Amino acid sequence: MKHPVDVHVGKRIRHRRWVTGTTQQQLAEQVGIKFQQIQKYETGMNRVSASRLWDIAHALQVDVAFFFDGLEEQGIERPDTSDVPGDILSDREALELLRSYYAMPENQRRRLFDLARVLSDAAA
């Protein structure tokens, strides 16, 4: 099943490719893939990985954000991230927690993770 965001990104790739006068073959060669893969991206049949989208954006001379422009007008909502700080990895406490977590043996990490999930579900 096609995800609406994948379809939207694919349409934006096709639109930009058409505006620049680039063929599917030319774009595929620039990013190092077969033109059939470009076809699948443009129809939303295949998802575009972040690194591939980066390469496509470079080849089509646009910012990666270009491919997501207009999502809200299409009724595609962004996920609610209001409960997560904007840049969690710049939070000193969060980094210390991650370091401590990964310093634990695997079995202890799993138990701590399960406990955190139960506590967060109970708080909601």
N, C-alpha and C positions, 0 to 999 in steps of 0.2 A: 504494500500500500504506500502510495506517495505521500510524503509529509508536505504540508502546504509551504513550509519555508524552503524545502528543497526545490519545489516547483517555482517559487518566486525567484530564488537565486538563479536557477536555470534560465528563466525568462530574461533576467537582467544580463546574464552572460551573453545570450543570443542577441539581445538589443544592442549591447555595447560592441559586440563583434560586428554586427550589421552596420552600426554607425561608423566604425573605423574602416569598413570595407575589407575586413579580414575573413577569409574562408575558414571553415571548420578544420580543413587540412592544415592551413597555415598556423592556426592557433595551436593545434595538436603538436605540430613540429616545434613550436616555440616552447611548449611546456614539456615536451618529451613523452607524449603519449600518442595513441592512435586516434584518428578522427572519430571513430565509432564511440569512443569514450566521451568525446565532446558532445556528440549527439545525445548520449544517455544523460549527461549533466544537464543539457539544455531542456530536456523533457522532464527532468526531475526523477527519472528512473533510478539514477545512481546519485548518492550524496557526494558532494565535493569535500574532500578533507581540507583541513585548515591550511596545510602546506601547499596543496594543489591550488586552492583558492588564492593564496598569496601569489603563486606563480602566474595564474591567469590574470590577476589584477595587474601584475607587473607587465605582462605581455600586452594587455589592453590599455595600459597607461591610466589606470584609475586606482583610487584608494579601495581597500577591501570593503570599507563601509558602503561603497556604491552599490554593492550587490544586495544590501539589506534595506536600502532606501525604499520607502513606500509600503513596508510591511503593515504598519498600523492602518493605512488607508484600505488595505485588503482585508481588514478585520482579523489579522493575525496578531495576537497579543504577546507581549514579552512575558516571560515567566516572572512571578513575583519574587523578588530578591530582597524585600524590605527587611527581612530578619537576618541578613548577612551584611556585615560591614563592607563598605566599598572596596577597600584594599586590605583584605584580611592578612595578607603576608607582610604588610608593613606594621602590623600590630605586634609589639614585642611579646606580649603575653601569649598570643596565638603561636608565634614562632617557638617560644620556649616549650609550650605544650606539645607541639609537633616533634621537636627534638626529643623530649622525654618519652613520648609515645613510641617513636621508632627505636629508642634505645632499649625498650623492653623486649623480652623474648616473644615470639609469635603467639604462643598460647595465651600469655597474659594480655597481649594487645587485643586479641579477639574477645576475651572476657571483658576488658575495659570498654571496648567498642560496643558490645551488647548492652552493658550497663548504661552507657551514655545514651544509647538509643531508647532504652526503657525510660530513663529519667526525662528525656526530651519529650517523649510521647505523653508522659504523665503530666508534664508542665503545660502541654497544649490544651 
